[in-house]
Every structure is written in structure tokens, then in C-alpha cells.
């Protein structure tokens, strides 16, 4: 069985754990619309699962913060 949910914005996505931390940071800074566009580009042509979206938010937070210009949040290498 396949179950699909369509969301128009990541603001409506129910993230958890580290994905929620990243999403809440972006929400606080007003970048959800831009993040939604980036997400659509990243997963273009594919329908990601909720886990894939959450893992992207969680484990690619440096990429997300850099793409949104949040350089102050990037982890020092």
C-alpha cells in the first residue's frame, strides 16, 4: 500500500528530532518559503518520504543554512 500526502510548504511538515530543530530555526528566521523551494529542487522528479525529508533537514542542516545565508549557524570545520 502506498500513502502520499501533498504539502504546499514545509511550514506544514511535521518534522521530528534534528529535522525539527532545523525546521524551527528556519521558521524563526522567516525562511520557510525559500526552504520549500530548495526542498523541491533537491527532490525534483522524485516523491520523497517523510523520513527522507526529515533526514535531509536533520543531516544536511549545514547545506540548508548555507543556502539560506545563515552563515552564523554553520559548524566550524
PDB file of N, H, CA, C and O in Angstrom:
ATOM      1  N   UNK A   1       0.841  -1.176   0.000  1.00  0.00           N
ATOM      2  CA  UNK A   1       0.000   0.000   0.000  1.00  0.00           C
ATOM      3  C   UNK A   1       0.885   1.237   0.000  1.00  0.00           C
ATOM      4  O   UNK A   1       1.898   1.299   0.696  1.00  0.00           O
ATOM      5  N   UNK A   2       0.488   2.195  -0.777  1.00  0.00           N
ATOM      6  H   UNK A   2      -0.335   2.145  -1.343  1.00  0.00           H
ATOM      7  CA  UNK A   2       1.222   3.455  -0.856  1.00  0.00           C
ATOM      8  C   UNK A   2       0.331   4.569  -0.331  1.00  0.00           C
ATOM      9  O   UNK A   2      -0.854   4.644  -0.654  1.00  0.00           O
ATOM     10  N   UNK A   3       0.926   5.432   0.486  1.00  0.00           N
ATOM     11  H   UNK A   3       1.889   5.371   0.748  1.00  0.00           H
ATOM     12  CA  UNK A   3       0.193   6.541   1.095  1.00  0.00           C
ATOM     13  C   UNK A   3       0.969   7.813   0.815  1.00  0.00           C
ATOM     14  O   UNK A   3       2.126   7.932   1.216  1.00  0.00           O
ATOM     15  N   UNK A   4       0.350   8.765   0.132  1.00  0.00           N
ATOM     16  H   UNK A   4      -0.591   8.668  -0.194  1.00  0.00           H
ATOM     17  CA  UNK A   4       1.019  10.017  -0.213  1.00  0.00           C
ATOM     18  C   UNK A   4       0.264  11.188   0.393  1.00  0.00           C
ATOM     19  O   UNK A   4      -0.965  11.208   0.457  1.00  0.00           O
ATOM     20  N   UNK A   5       1.046  12.155   0.831  1.00  0.00           N
ATOM     21  H   UNK A   5       2.044  12.138   0.778  1.00  0.00           H
ATOM     22  CA  UNK A   5       0.487  13.394   1.357  1.00  0.00           C
ATOM     23  C   UNK A   5       1.162  14.532   0.619  1.00  0.00           C
ATOM     24  O   UNK A   5       2.385  14.551   0.481  1.00  0.00           O
ATOM     25  N   UNK A   6       0.379  15.471   0.150  1.00  0.00           N
ATOM     26  H   UNK A   6      -0.615  15.456   0.262  1.00  0.00           H
ATOM     27  CA  UNK A   6       0.943  16.626  -0.541  1.00  0.00           C
ATOM     28  C   UNK A   6       0.910  17.820   0.400  1.00  0.00           C
ATOM     29  O   UNK A   6      -0.120  18.141   0.993  1.00  0.00           O
ATOM     30  N   UNK A   7       2.061  18.468   0.522  1.00  0.00           N
ATOM     31  H   UNK A   7       2.897  18.208   0.040  1.00  0.00           H
ATOM     32  CA  UNK A   7       2.112  19.696   1.307  1.00  0.00           C
ATOM     33  C   UNK A   7       2.582  20.818   0.394  1.00  0.00           C
ATOM     34  O   UNK A   7       3.388  20.599  -0.511  1.00  0.00           O
ATOM     35  N   UNK A   8       2.081  22.001   0.636  1.00  0.00           N
ATOM     36  H   UNK A   8       1.427  22.178   1.371  1.00  0.00           H
ATOM     37  CA  UNK A   8       2.437  23.149  -0.188  1.00  0.00           C
ATOM     38  C   UNK A   8       3.606  23.924   0.380  1.00  0.00           C
ATOM     39  O   UNK A   8       4.200  24.758  -0.303  1.00  0.00           O
ATOM     40  N   UNK A   9       3.933  23.652   1.624  1.00  0.00           N
ATOM     41  H   UNK A   9       3.450  22.975   2.179  1.00  0.00           H
ATOM     42  CA  UNK A   9       5.013  24.370   2.284  1.00  0.00           C
ATOM     43  C   UNK A   9       5.591  23.486   3.376  1.00  0.00           C
ATOM     44  O   UNK A   9       4.864  22.727   4.017  1.00  0.00           O
ATOM     45  N   UNK A  10       6.894  23.583   3.588  1.00  0.00           N
ATOM     46  H   UNK A  10       7.485  24.199   3.067  1.00  0.00           H
ATOM     47  CA  UNK A  10       7.499  22.842   4.687  1.00  0.00           C
ATOM     48  C   UNK A  10       7.021  23.356   6.037  1.00  0.00           C
ATOM     49  O   UNK A  10       7.233  22.709   7.063  1.00  0.00           O
ATOM     50  N   UNK A  11       6.380  24.509   6.039  1.00  0.00           N
ATOM     51  H   UNK A  11       6.208  25.035   5.206  1.00  0.00           H
ATOM     52  CA  UNK A  11       5.823  25.027   7.283  1.00  0.00           C
ATOM     53  C   UNK A  11       4.749  24.083   7.820  1.00  0.00           C
ATOM     54  O   UNK A  11       4.471  24.073   9.020  1.00  0.00           O
ATOM     55  N   UNK A  12       4.146  23.291   6.935  1.00  0.00           N
ATOM     56  H   UNK A  12       4.372  23.298   5.961  1.00  0.00           H
ATOM     57  CA  UNK A  12       3.111  22.332   7.331  1.00  0.00           C
ATOM     58  C   UNK A  12       3.665  20.935   7.596  1.00  0.00           C
ATOM     59  O   UNK A  12       2.914  20.033   7.966  1.00  0.00           O
ATOM     60  N   UNK A  13       4.973  20.746   7.410  1.00  0.00           N
ATOM     61  H   UNK A  13       5.584  21.479   7.109  1.00  0.00           H
ATOM     62  CA  UNK A  13       5.595  19.435   7.594  1.00  0.00           C
ATOM     63  C   UNK A  13       5.806  19.165   9.080  1.00  0.00           C
ATOM     64  O   UNK A  13       6.272  20.035   9.816  1.00  0.00           O
ATOM     65  N   UNK A  14       5.465  17.967   9.511  1.00  0.00           N
ATOM     66  H   UNK A  14       5.087  17.261   8.913  1.00  0.00           H
ATOM     67  CA  UNK A  14       5.620  17.588  10.911  1.00  0.00           C
ATOM     68  C   UNK A  14       6.961  16.885  11.101  1.00  0.00           C
ATOM     69  O   UNK A  14       7.034  15.657  11.143  1.00  0.00           O
ATOM     70  N   UNK A  15       8.017  17.683  11.216  1.00  0.00           N
ATOM     71  H   UNK A  15       7.958  18.680  11.182  1.00  0.00           H
ATOM     72  CA  UNK A  15       9.367  17.153  11.408  1.00  0.00           C
ATOM     73  C   UNK A  15       9.532  16.663  12.845  1.00  0.00           C
ATOM     74  O   UNK A  15       8.722  16.974  13.718  1.00  0.00           O
ATOM     75  N   UNK A  16      10.600  15.889  13.075  1.00  0.00           N
ATOM     76  H   UNK A  16      11.259  15.637  12.365  1.00  0.00           H
ATOM     77  CA  UNK A  16      10.891  15.391  14.417  1.00  0.00           C
ATOM     78  C   UNK A  16      12.403  15.382  14.629  1.00  0.00           C
ATOM     79  O   UNK A  16      13.177  15.454  13.674  1.00  0.00           O
ATOM     80  N   UNK A  17      12.807  15.293  15.884  1.00  0.00           N
ATOM     81  H   UNK A  17      12.179  15.234  16.660  1.00  0.00           H
ATOM     82  CA  UNK A  17      14.217  15.232  16.298  1.00  0.00           C
ATOM     83  C   UNK A  17      15.025  16.356  15.659  1.00  0.00           C
ATOM     84  O   UNK A  17      14.613  17.515  15.694  1.00  0.00           O
ATOM     85  N   UNK A  18      16.179  16.016  15.073  1.00  0.00           N
ATOM     86  H   UNK A  18      16.513  15.074  15.044  1.00  0.00           H
ATOM     87  CA  UNK A  18      17.053  17.031  14.491  1.00  0.00           C
ATOM     88  C   UNK A  18      16.431  17.761  13.317  1.00  0.00           C
ATOM     89  O   UNK A  18      16.743  18.926  13.070  1.00  0.00           O
ATOM     90  N   UNK A  19      15.553  17.082  12.591  1.00  0.00           N
ATOM     91  H   UNK A  19      15.300  16.136  12.791  1.00  0.00           H
ATOM     92  CA  UNK A  19      14.850  17.744  11.490  1.00  0.00           C
ATOM     93  C   UNK A  19      13.971  18.872  11.997  1.00  0.00           C
ATOM     94  O   UNK A  19      13.857  19.918  11.358  1.00  0.00           O
ATOM     95  N   UNK A  20      13.355  18.656  13.143  1.00  0.00           N
ATOM     96  H   UNK A  20      13.447  17.806  13.662  1.00  0.00           H
ATOM     97  CA  UNK A  20      12.510  19.678  13.755  1.00  0.00           C
ATOM     98  C   UNK A  20      13.347  20.869  14.211  1.00  0.00           C
ATOM     99  O   UNK A  20      12.922  22.018  14.090  1.00  0.00           O
ATOM    100  N   UNK A  21      14.532  20.589  14.733  1.00  0.00           N
ATOM    101  H   UNK A  21      14.877  19.656  14.832  1.00  0.00           H
ATOM    102  CA  UNK A  21      15.423  21.674  15.156  1.00  0.00           C
ATOM    103  C   UNK A  21      15.768  22.576  13.977  1.00  0.00           C
ATOM    104  O   UNK A  21      15.681  23.800  14.075  1.00  0.00           O
ATOM    105  N   UNK A  22      16.159  21.963  12.862  1.00  0.00           N
ATOM    106  H   UNK A  22      16.230  20.969  12.782  1.00  0.00           H
ATOM    107  CA  UNK A  22      16.496  22.735  11.663  1.00  0.00           C
ATOM    108  C   UNK A  22      15.284  23.513  11.164  1.00  0.00           C
ATOM    109  O   UNK A  22      15.384  24.705  10.874  1.00  0.00           O
ATOM    110  N   UNK A  23      14.152  22.849  11.066  1.00  0.00           N
ATOM    111  H   UNK A  23      14.070  21.881  11.302  1.00  0.00           H
ATOM    112  CA  UNK A  23      12.945  23.497  10.551  1.00  0.00           C
ATOM    113  C   UNK A  23      12.515  24.654  11.451  1.00  0.00           C
ATOM    114  O   UNK A  23      12.126  25.710  10.952  1.00  0.00           O
ATOM    115  N   UNK A  24      12.581  24.470  12.758  1.00  0.00           N
ATOM    116  H   UNK A  24      12.898  23.612  13.163  1.00  0.00           H
ATOM    117  CA  UNK A  24      12.208  25.552  13.674  1.00  0.00           C
ATOM    118  C   UNK A  24      13.151  26.742  13.556  1.00  0.00           C
ATOM    119  O   UNK A  24      12.714  27.890  13.649  1.00  0.00           O
ATOM    120  N   UNK A  25      14.438  26.479  13.353  1.00  0.00           N
ATOM    121  H   UNK A  25      14.792  25.547  13.278  1.00  0.00           H
ATOM    122  CA  UNK A  25      15.403  27.566  13.157  1.00  0.00           C
ATOM    123  C   UNK A  25      15.041  28.370  11.917  1.00  0.00           C
ATOM    124  O   UNK A  25      15.051  29.600  11.941  1.00  0.00           O
ATOM    125  N   UNK A  26      14.723  27.672  10.839  1.00  0.00           N
ATOM    126  H   UNK A  26      14.715  26.672  10.819  1.00  0.00           H
ATOM    127  CA  UNK A  26      14.343  28.346   9.591  1.00  0.00           C
ATOM    128  C   UNK A  26      13.028  29.102   9.780  1.00  0.00           C
ATOM    129  O   UNK A  26      12.874  30.213   9.271  1.00  0.00           O
ATOM    130  N   UNK A  27      12.098  28.520  10.493  1.00  0.00           N
ATOM    131  H   UNK A  27      12.223  27.618  10.906  1.00  0.00           H
ATOM    132  CA  UNK A  27      10.826  29.209  10.773  1.00  0.00           C
ATOM    133  C   UNK A  27      11.076  30.515  11.521  1.00  0.00           C
ATOM    134  O   UNK A  27      10.520  31.556  11.171  1.00  0.00           O
ATOM    135  N   UNK A  28      11.920  30.453  12.557  1.00  0.00           N
ATOM    136  H   UNK A  28      12.372  29.608  12.841  1.00  0.00           H
ATOM    137  CA  UNK A  28      12.214  31.637  13.374  1.00  0.00           C
ATOM    138  C   UNK A  28      12.831  32.759  12.548  1.00  0.00           C
ATOM    139  O   UNK A  28      12.632  33.937  12.843  1.00  0.00           O
ATOM    140  N   UNK A  29      13.574  32.394  11.521  1.00  0.00           N
ATOM    141  H   UNK A  29      13.736  31.436  11.281  1.00  0.00           H
ATOM    142  CA  UNK A  29      14.260  33.386  10.694  1.00  0.00           C
ATOM    143  C   UNK A  29      13.469  33.758   9.442  1.00  0.00           C
ATOM    144  O   UNK A  29      13.935  34.560   8.632  1.00  0.00           O
ATOM    145  N   UNK A  30      12.287  33.189   9.279  1.00  0.00           N
ATOM    146  H   UNK A  30      11.908  32.538   9.937  1.00  0.00           H
ATOM    147  CA  UNK A  30      11.415  33.563   8.167  1.00  0.00           C
ATOM    148  C   UNK A  30      11.818  33.012   6.813  1.00  0.00           C
ATOM    149  O   UNK A  30      11.500  33.615   5.788  1.00  0.00           O
ATOM    150  N   UNK A  31      12.512  31.877   6.783  1.00  0.00           N
ATOM    151  H   UNK A  31      12.770  31.388   7.616  1.00  0.00           H
ATOM    152  CA  UNK A  31      12.992  31.343   5.514  1.00  0.00           C
ATOM    153  C   UNK A  31      12.266  30.118   5.004  1.00  0.00           C
ATOM    154  O   UNK A  31      12.785  29.416   4.135  1.00  0.00           O
ATOM    155  N   UNK A  32      11.075  29.840   5.520  1.00  0.00           N
ATOM    156  H   UNK A  32      10.653  30.410   6.226  1.00  0.00           H
ATOM    157  CA  UNK A  32      10.380  28.601   5.151  1.00  0.00           C
ATOM    158  C   UNK A  32      10.026  28.552   3.666  1.00  0.00           C
ATOM    159  O   UNK A  32      10.151  27.496   3.046  1.00  0.00           O
ATOM    160  N   UNK A  33       9.593  29.651   3.088  1.00  0.00           N
ATOM    161  H   UNK A  33       9.492  30.509   3.591  1.00  0.00           H
ATOM    162  CA  UNK A  33       9.234  29.635   1.661  1.00  0.00           C
ATOM    163  C   UNK A  33      10.443  29.295   0.798  1.00  0.00           C
ATOM    164  O   UNK A  33      10.341  28.501  -0.137  1.00  0.00           O
ATOM    165  N   UNK A  34      11.573  29.889   1.109  1.00  0.00           N
ATOM    166  H   UNK A  34      11.656  30.534   1.869  1.00  0.00           H
ATOM    167  CA  UNK A  34      12.799  29.591   0.359  1.00  0.00           C
ATOM    168  C   UNK A  34      13.228  28.152   0.595  1.00  0.00           C
ATOM    169  O   UNK A  34      13.657  27.474  -0.339  1.00  0.00           O
ATOM    170  N   UNK A  35      13.120  27.678   1.831  1.00  0.00           N
ATOM    171  H   UNK A  35      12.772  28.229   2.590  1.00  0.00           H
ATOM    172  CA  UNK A  35      13.465  26.291   2.143  1.00  0.00           C
ATOM    173  C   UNK A  35      12.577  25.326   1.366  1.00  0.00           C
ATOM    174  O   UNK A  35      13.055  24.288   0.907  1.00  0.00           O
ATOM    175  N   UNK A  36      11.318  25.641   1.214  1.00  0.00           N
ATOM    176  H   UNK A  36      10.930  26.484   1.587  1.00  0.00           H
ATOM    177  CA  UNK A  36      10.397  24.796   0.454  1.00  0.00           C
ATOM    178  C   UNK A  36      10.843  24.693  -1.001  1.00  0.00           C
ATOM    179  O   UNK A  36      10.809  23.609  -1.584  1.00  0.00           O
ATOM    180  N   UNK A  37      11.257  25.804  -1.588  1.00  0.00           N
ATOM    181  H   UNK A  37      11.285  26.685  -1.114  1.00  0.00           H
ATOM    182  CA  UNK A  37      11.748  25.801  -2.975  1.00  0.00           C
ATOM    183  C   UNK A  37      13.020  24.960  -3.082  1.00  0.00           C
ATOM    184  O   UNK A  37      13.171  24.186  -4.027  1.00  0.00           O
ATOM    185  N   UNK A  38      13.927  25.105  -2.127  1.00  0.00           N
ATOM    186  H   UNK A  38      13.804  25.733  -1.359  1.00  0.00           H
ATOM    187  CA  UNK A  38      15.166  24.316  -2.126  1.00  0.00           C
ATOM    188  C   UNK A  38      14.827  22.826  -2.028  1.00  0.00           C
ATOM    189  O   UNK A  38      15.412  22.007  -2.737  1.00  0.00           O
ATOM    190  N   UNK A  39      13.899  22.484  -1.164  1.00  0.00           N
ATOM    191  H   UNK A  39      13.424  23.149  -0.588  1.00  0.00           H
ATOM    192  CA  UNK A  39      13.480  21.089  -0.999  1.00  0.00           C
ATOM    193  C   UNK A  39      12.917  20.539  -2.307  1.00  0.00           C
ATOM    194  O   UNK A  39      13.235  19.416  -2.698  1.00  0.00           O
ATOM    195  N   UNK A  40      12.089  21.320  -2.977  1.00  0.00           N
ATOM    196  H   UNK A  40      11.831  22.232  -2.660  1.00  0.00           H
ATOM    197  CA  UNK A  40      11.525  20.892  -4.260  1.00  0.00           C
ATOM    198  C   UNK A  40      12.629  20.660  -5.281  1.00  0.00           C
ATOM    199  O   UNK A  40      12.552  19.717  -6.068  1.00  0.00           O
ATOM    200  N   UNK A  41      13.658  21.506  -5.280  1.00  0.00           N
ATOM    201  H   UNK A  41      13.721  22.272  -4.640  1.00  0.00           H
ATOM    202  CA  UNK A  41      14.784  21.331  -6.200  1.00  0.00           C
ATOM    203  C   UNK A  41      15.587  20.077  -5.861  1.00  0.00           C
ATOM    204  O   UNK A  41      15.975  19.323  -6.754  1.00  0.00           O
ATOM    205  N   UNK A  42      15.831  19.857  -4.582  1.00  0.00           N
ATOM    206  H   UNK A  42      15.516  20.469  -3.856  1.00  0.00           H
ATOM    207  CA  UNK A  42      16.624  18.699  -4.142  1.00  0.00           C
ATOM    208  C   UNK A  42      15.943  17.391  -4.542  1.00  0.00           C
ATOM    209  O   UNK A  42      16.598  16.467  -5.024  1.00  0.00           O
ATOM    210  N   UNK A  43      14.648  17.317  -4.344  1.00  0.00           N
ATOM    211  H   UNK A  43      14.115  18.067  -3.953  1.00  0.00           H
ATOM    212  CA  UNK A  43      13.908  16.083  -4.614  1.00  0.00           C
ATOM    213  C   UNK A  43      13.175  16.108  -5.952  1.00  0.00           C
ATOM    214  O   UNK A  43      12.263  15.311  -6.169  1.00  0.00           O
ATOM    215  N   UNK A  44      13.561  17.011  -6.848  1.00  0.00           N
ATOM    216  H   UNK A  44      14.302  17.659  -6.671  1.00  0.00           H
ATOM    217  CA  UNK A  44      12.848  17.165  -8.121  1.00  0.00           C
ATOM    218  C   UNK A  44      12.751  15.836  -8.867  1.00  0.00           C
ATOM    219  O   UNK A  44      13.722  15.089  -8.987  1.00  0.00           O
ATOM    220  N   UNK A  45      11.558  15.575  -9.356  1.00  0.00           N
ATOM    221  H   UNK A  45      10.770  16.182  -9.259  1.00  0.00           H
ATOM    222  CA  UNK A  45      11.341  14.352 -10.113  1.00  0.00           C
ATOM    223  C   UNK A  45      11.048  13.138  -9.252  1.00  0.00           C
ATOM    224  O   UNK A  45      10.630  12.101  -9.768  1.00  0.00           O
ATOM    225  N   UNK A  46      11.258  13.247  -7.960  1.00  0.00           N
ATOM    226  H   UNK A  46      11.598  14.089  -7.540  1.00  0.00           H
ATOM    227  CA  UNK A  46      11.009  12.141  -7.039  1.00  0.00           C
ATOM    228  C   UNK A  46       9.999  12.580  -5.985  1.00  0.00           C
ATOM    229  O   UNK A  46       9.881  13.765  -5.675  1.00  0.00           O
ATOM    230  N   UNK A  47       9.289  11.625  -5.452  1.00  0.00           N
ATOM    231  H   UNK A  47       9.385  10.662  -5.705  1.00  0.00           H
ATOM    232  CA  UNK A  47       8.389  11.912  -4.341  1.00  0.00           C
ATOM    233  C   UNK A  47       9.052  11.376  -3.082  1.00  0.00           C
ATOM    234  O   UNK A  47       9.069  10.166  -2.857  1.00  0.00           O
ATOM    235  N   UNK A  48       9.602  12.271  -2.255  1.00  0.00           N
ATOM    236  H   UNK A  48       9.588  13.254  -2.438  1.00  0.00           H
ATOM    237  CA  UNK A  48      10.307  11.800  -1.061  1.00  0.00           C
ATOM    238  C   UNK A  48       9.331  11.333   0.017  1.00  0.00           C
ATOM    239  O   UNK A  48       8.186  11.781   0.082  1.00  0.00           O
ATOM    240  N   UNK A  49       9.810  10.436   0.848  1.00  0.00           N
ATOM    241  H   UNK A  49      10.740  10.073   0.795  1.00  0.00           H
ATOM    242  CA  UNK A  49       9.028  10.018   2.007  1.00  0.00           C
ATOM    243  C   UNK A  49       9.214  11.049   3.117  1.00  0.00           C
ATOM    244  O   UNK A  49      10.100  11.902   3.047  1.00  0.00           O
ATOM    245  N   UNK A  50       8.377  10.960   4.131  1.00  0.00           N
ATOM    246  H   UNK A  50       7.657  10.268   4.188  1.00  0.00           H
ATOM    247  CA  UNK A  50       8.529  11.855   5.278  1.00  0.00           C
ATOM    248  C   UNK A  50       9.898  11.663   5.922  1.00  0.00           C
ATOM    249  O   UNK A  50      10.526  12.628   6.356  1.00  0.00           O
ATOM    250  N   UNK A  51      10.356  10.414   5.984  1.00  0.00           N
ATOM    251  H   UNK A  51       9.845   9.629   5.632  1.00  0.00           H
ATOM    252  CA  UNK A  51      11.667  10.129   6.575  1.00  0.00           C
ATOM    253  C   UNK A  51      12.775  10.779   5.751  1.00  0.00           C
ATOM    254  O   UNK A  51      13.714  11.338   6.319  1.00  0.00           O
ATOM    255  N   UNK A  52      12.683  10.717   4.434  1.00  0.00           N
ATOM    256  H   UNK A  52      11.921  10.263   3.973  1.00  0.00           H
ATOM    257  CA  UNK A  52      13.700  11.339   3.584  1.00  0.00           C
ATOM    258  C   UNK A  52      13.737  12.849   3.782  1.00  0.00           C
ATOM    259  O   UNK A  52      14.817  13.437   3.848  1.00  0.00           O
ATOM    260  N   UNK A  53      12.580  13.480   3.876  1.00  0.00           N
ATOM    261  H   UNK A  53      11.703  13.002   3.823  1.00  0.00           H
ATOM    262  CA  UNK A  53      12.547  14.928   4.102  1.00  0.00           C
ATOM    263  C   UNK A  53      13.123  15.252   5.472  1.00  0.00           C
ATOM    264  O   UNK A  53      13.939  16.164   5.607  1.00  0.00           O
ATOM    265  N   UNK A  54      12.700  14.505   6.488  1.00  0.00           N
ATOM    266  H   UNK A  54      12.038  13.764   6.378  1.00  0.00           H
ATOM    267  CA  UNK A  54      13.198  14.771   7.835  1.00  0.00           C
ATOM    268  C   UNK A  54      14.705  14.550   7.919  1.00  0.00           C
ATOM    269  O   UNK A  54      15.416  15.350   8.528  1.00  0.00           O
ATOM    270  N   UNK A  55      15.201  13.462   7.307  1.00  0.00           N
ATOM    271  H   UNK A  55      14.624  12.812   6.812  1.00  0.00           H
ATOM    272  CA  UNK A  55      16.645  13.196   7.314  1.00  0.00           C
ATOM    273  C   UNK A  55      17.409  14.290   6.587  1.00  0.00           C
ATOM    274  O   UNK A  55      18.499  14.670   7.015  1.00  0.00           O
ATOM    275  N   UNK A  56      16.855  14.801   5.496  1.00  0.00           N
ATOM    276  H   UNK A  56      15.970  14.492   5.148  1.00  0.00           H
ATOM    277  CA  UNK A  56      17.503  15.905   4.782  1.00  0.00           C
ATOM    278  C   UNK A  56      17.594  17.123   5.686  1.00  0.00           C
ATOM    279  O   UNK A  56      18.650  17.749   5.782  1.00  0.00           O
ATOM    280  N   UNK A  57      16.493  17.463   6.350  1.00  0.00           N
ATOM    281  H   UNK A  57      15.636  16.955   6.272  1.00  0.00           H
ATOM    282  CA  UNK A  57      16.507  18.600   7.277  1.00  0.00           C
ATOM    283  C   UNK A  57      17.521  18.380   8.400  1.00  0.00           C
ATOM    284  O   UNK A  57      18.232  19.306   8.789  1.00  0.00           O
ATOM    285  N   UNK A  58      17.585  17.171   8.909  1.00  0.00           N
ATOM    286  H   UNK A  58      17.007  16.419   8.592  1.00  0.00           H
ATOM    287  CA  UNK A  58      18.421  16.850  10.061  1.00  0.00           C
ATOM    288  C   UNK A  58      19.898  16.799   9.684  1.00  0.00           C
ATOM    289  O   UNK A  58      20.720  17.476  10.302  1.00  0.00           O
ATOM    290  N   UNK A  59      20.238  16.006   8.679  1.00  0.00           N
ATOM    291  H   UNK A  59      19.570  15.456   8.177  1.00  0.00           H
ATOM    292  CA  UNK A  59      21.638  15.712   8.400  1.00  0.00           C
ATOM    293  C   UNK A  59      22.284  16.643   7.383  1.00  0.00           C
ATOM    294  O   UNK A  59      23.505  16.623   7.227  1.00  0.00           O
ATOM    295  N   UNK A  60      21.501  17.452   6.692  1.00  0.00           N
ATOM    296  H   UNK A  60      20.509  17.469   6.819  1.00  0.00           H
ATOM    297  CA  UNK A  60      22.047  18.421   5.747  1.00  0.00           C
ATOM    298  C   UNK A  60      21.799  19.851   6.208  1.00  0.00           C
ATOM    299  O   UNK A  60      21.658  20.759   5.389  1.00  0.00           O
ATOM    300  N   UNK A  61      21.748  20.043   7.516  1.00  0.00           N
ATOM    301  H   UNK A  61      21.862  19.305   8.181  1.00  0.00           H
ATOM    302  CA  UNK A  61      21.446  21.378   8.049  1.00  0.00           C
ATOM    303  C   UNK A  61      22.495  22.403   7.631  1.00  0.00           C
ATOM    304  O   UNK A  61      22.149  23.554   7.364  1.00  0.00           O
ATOM    305  N   UNK A  62      23.781  22.010   7.567  1.00  0.00           N
ATOM    306  H   UNK A  62      24.062  21.075   7.784  1.00  0.00           H
ATOM    307  CA  UNK A  62      24.809  22.967   7.130  1.00  0.00           C
ATOM    308  C   UNK A  62      24.537  23.441   5.701  1.00  0.00           C
ATOM    309  O   UNK A  62      24.648  24.632   5.410  1.00  0.00           O
ATOM    310  N   UNK A  63      24.180  22.505   4.804  1.00  0.00           N
ATOM    311  H   UNK A  63      24.089  21.538   5.041  1.00  0.00           H
ATOM    312  CA  UNK A  63      23.843  22.875   3.429  1.00  0.00           C
ATOM    313  C   UNK A  63      22.646  23.823   3.418  1.00  0.00           C
ATOM    314  O   UNK A  63      22.645  24.832   2.713  1.00  0.00           O
ATOM    315  N   UNK A  64      21.634  23.488   4.205  1.00  0.00           N
ATOM    316  H   UNK A  64      21.635  22.668   4.778  1.00  0.00           H
ATOM    317  CA  UNK A  64      20.418  24.304   4.267  1.00  0.00           C
ATOM    318  C   UNK A  64      20.737  25.700   4.781  1.00  0.00           C
ATOM    319  O   UNK A  64      20.314  26.693   4.189  1.00  0.00           O
ATOM    320  N   UNK A  65      21.484  25.780   5.882  1.00  0.00           N
ATOM    321  H   UNK A  65      21.828  24.974   6.363  1.00  0.00           H
ATOM    322  CA  UNK A  65      21.820  27.087   6.454  1.00  0.00           C
ATOM    323  C   UNK A  65      22.662  27.912   5.484  1.00  0.00           C
ATOM    324  O   UNK A  65      22.471  29.122   5.364  1.00  0.00           O
ATOM    325  N   UNK A  66      23.591  27.256   4.792  1.00  0.00           N
ATOM    326  H   UNK A  66      23.746  26.273   4.889  1.00  0.00           H
ATOM    327  CA  UNK A  66      24.419  27.975   3.821  1.00  0.00           C
ATOM    328  C   UNK A  66      23.565  28.482   2.660  1.00  0.00           C
ATOM    329  O   UNK A  66      23.720  29.624   2.227  1.00  0.00           O
ATOM    330  N   UNK A  67      22.669  27.640   2.156  1.00  0.00           N
ATOM    331  H   UNK A  67      22.543  26.712   2.508  1.00  0.00           H
ATOM    332  CA  UNK A  67      21.807  28.034   1.039  1.00  0.00           C
ATOM    333  C   UNK A  67      20.899  29.202   1.410  1.00  0.00           C
ATOM    334  O   UNK A  67      20.537  30.011   0.556  1.00  0.00           O
ATOM    335  N   UNK A  68      20.536  29.284   2.679  1.00  0.00           N
ATOM    336  H   UNK A  68      20.830  28.627   3.373  1.00  0.00           H
ATOM    337  CA  UNK A  68      19.662  30.359   3.145  1.00  0.00           C
ATOM    338  C   UNK A  68      20.438  31.583   3.631  1.00  0.00           C
ATOM    339  O   UNK A  68      19.842  32.589   4.015  1.00  0.00           O
ATOM    340  N   UNK A  69      21.776  31.490   3.614  1.00  0.00           N
ATOM    341  H   UNK A  69      22.260  30.672   3.302  1.00  0.00           H
ATOM    342  CA  UNK A  69      22.600  32.621   4.035  1.00  0.00           C
ATOM    343  C   UNK A  69      22.752  32.751   5.540  1.00  0.00           C
ATOM    344  O   UNK A  69      23.091  33.825   6.037  1.00  0.00           O
ATOM    345  N   UNK A  70      22.508  31.677   6.267  1.00  0.00           N
ATOM    346  H   UNK A  70      22.234  30.804   5.863  1.00  0.00           H
ATOM    347  CA  UNK A  70      22.642  31.687   7.724  1.00  0.00           C
ATOM    348  C   UNK A  70      24.057  31.255   8.113  1.00  0.00           C
ATOM    349  O   UNK A  70      24.240  30.266   8.822  1.00  0.00           O
ATOM    350  N   UNK A  71      25.043  31.999   7.646  1.00  0.00           N
ATOM    351  H   UNK A  71      24.895  32.802   7.070  1.00  0.00           H
ATOM    352  CA  UNK A  71      26.438  31.623   7.859  1.00  0.00           C
ATOM    353  C   UNK A  71      26.810  31.536   9.333  1.00  0.00           C
ATOM    354  O   UNK A  71      27.714  30.785   9.699  1.00  0.00           O
ATOM    355  N   UNK A  72      26.130  32.288  10.175  1.00  0.00           N
ATOM    356  H   UNK A  72      25.396  32.898   9.877  1.00  0.00           H
ATOM    357  CA  UNK A  72      26.426  32.257  11.608  1.00  0.00           C
ATOM    358  C   UNK A  72      26.061  30.917  12.253  1.00  0.00           C
ATOM    359  O   UNK A  72      26.476  30.647  13.380  1.00  0.00           O
ATOM    360  N   UNK A  73      25.302  30.085  11.566  1.00  0.00           N
ATOM    361  H   UNK A  73      24.965  30.303  10.650  1.00  0.00           H
ATOM    362  CA  UNK A  73      24.893  28.793  12.114  1.00  0.00           C
ATOM    363  C   UNK A  73      25.725  27.626  11.602  1.00  0.00           C
ATOM    364  O   UNK A  73      25.547  26.494  12.051  1.00  0.00           O
ATOM    365  N   UNK A  74      26.631  27.891  10.668  1.00  0.00           N
ATOM    366  H   UNK A  74      26.775  28.811  10.303  1.00  0.00           H
ATOM    367  CA  UNK A  74      27.432  26.811  10.096  1.00  0.00           C
ATOM    368  C   UNK A  74      28.436  26.306  11.118  1.00  0.00           C
ATOM    369  O   UNK A  74      29.069  27.082  11.833  1.00  0.00           O
ATOM    370  N   UNK A  75      28.566  24.980  11.171  1.00  0.00           N
ATOM    371  H   UNK A  75      28.051  24.349  10.590  1.00  0.00           H
ATOM    372  CA  UNK A  75      29.534  24.385  12.083  1.00  0.00           C
ATOM    373  C   UNK A  75      30.933  24.649  11.552  1.00  0.00           C
ATOM    374  O   UNK A  75      31.189  24.541  10.353  1.00  0.00           O
ATOM    375  N   UNK A  76      31.841  24.999  12.469  1.00  0.00           N
ATOM    376  H   UNK A  76      31.633  25.087  13.443  1.00  0.00           H
ATOM    377  CA  UNK A  76      33.237  25.245  12.083  1.00  0.00           C
ATOM    378  C   UNK A  76      33.888  23.923  11.699  1.00  0.00           C
ATOM    379  O   UNK A  76      33.701  22.908  12.370  1.00  0.00           O
ATOM    380  N   UNK A  77      34.652  23.946  10.614  1.00  0.00           N
ATOM    381  H   UNK A  77      34.803  24.770  10.068  1.00  0.00           H
ATOM    382  CA  UNK A  77      35.305  22.715  10.159  1.00  0.00           C
ATOM    383  C   UNK A  77      36.631  22.535  10.837  1.00  0.00           C
ATOM    384  O   UNK A  77      37.328  21.553  10.581  1.00  0.00           O
TER     385      UNK A  77
END
